[in-house]
């Protein structure tokens, strides 16, 4: 695709936007770098935590022994910012 600017022809390269598998953010290959994607490498779980000294706020339907947290870092909110950064990975594996 060509565009005329100041009397000169300039080539515009349209990058295809991709969606990251891990963080679900839209990115382009040129914006992808080693700290572009922030994610949790493990699951948000509901079970007894190994650290028994911590207090966990349980929901009304939760069993008394359950705790909800990310297994990788212990963050207790499902919307907590990721604890790991890396390159985005697209669904078509063409990051």
C-alpha positions in Angstrom: 0.0 0.0 0.0 1.5 3.4 -0.9 0.8 6.8 0.6 1.9 10.2 -0.7 3.5 12.5 1.9 5.1 15.8 1.1 5.3 14.8 -2.6 7.2 11.6 -1.9 5.9 8.1 -1.9 6.1 6.3 1.4 5.5 2.7 1.8 3.1 1.8 4.7 3.6 -1.6 6.2 0.4 -2.7 7.9 1.2 -5.1 10.6 -1.3 -7.8 11.4 -2.5 -7.5 15.0 -2.5 -10.7 17.0 -4.0 -11.7 20.3 -1.8 -13.2 23.1 -2.8 -16.6 24.4 -1.6 -15.8 27.9 -2.7 -12.2 28.6 -5.3 -11.8 25.8 -3.9 -8.4 24.8 -3.7 -7.4 21.2 -0.1 -6.9 19.9 2.0 -6.5 16.8 5.2 -8.4 16.1 7.3 -5.2 16.3 5.8 -4.3 19.7 6.6 -7.8 21.2 9.5 -7.9 23.6 10.7 -9.9 26.6 8.6 -7.9 29.0 5.5 -7.3 26.8 3.3 -10.0 28.3 2.4 -10.2 32.0 0.7 -13.4 33.1 0.5 -16.1 35.8 2.2 -19.3 34.7 0.0 -21.4 37.0 -3.7 -21.7 37.7 -6.0 -19.9 40.1 -6.9 -22.7 42.6 -9.3 -23.3 45.4 -7.7 -25.6 48.0 -5.7 -25.7 51.2 -2.6 -23.5 50.9 0.7 -24.9 52.1 1.3 -21.8 54.2 -1.2 -22.5 57.1 -0.3 -19.2 58.9 -2.0 -17.0 56.3 -5.6 -15.9 56.6 -7.9 -16.4 53.7 -11.3 -14.8 53.3 -13.7 -17.5 52.2 -16.9 -17.1 50.3 -20.2 -18.3 51.9 -20.2 -21.5 49.8 -16.6 -22.4 50.3 -15.6 -25.3 52.4 -13.8 -24.2 55.6 -10.4 -25.6 54.5 -10.4 -23.9 51.0 -8.3 -21.0 50.0 -8.4 -19.2 46.6 -5.1 -18.1 45.1 -2.7 -18.3 42.2 -0.6 -21.4 42.7 2.5 -19.6 41.2 2.6 -16.5 43.5 -0.1 -16.7 46.1 -2.1 -13.7 44.8 -5.6 -14.0 46.1 -7.5 -12.0 43.5 -8.5 -13.6 40.2 -7.8 -10.2 38.5 -4.3 -9.8 40.1 -1.6 -8.6 37.8 0.6 -11.4 36.4 3.7 -12.4 38.4 5.8 -13.2 35.3 6.8 -11.4 32.1 7.8 -12.7 28.8 7.2 -12.4 25.0 3.5 -12.5 23.8 2.6 -15.9 22.2 -0.1 -15.7 19.5 -2.7 -18.3 18.8 -1.2 -19.1 15.4 2.2 -19.7 17.1 3.7 -16.9 14.9 4.7 -14.5 17.6 
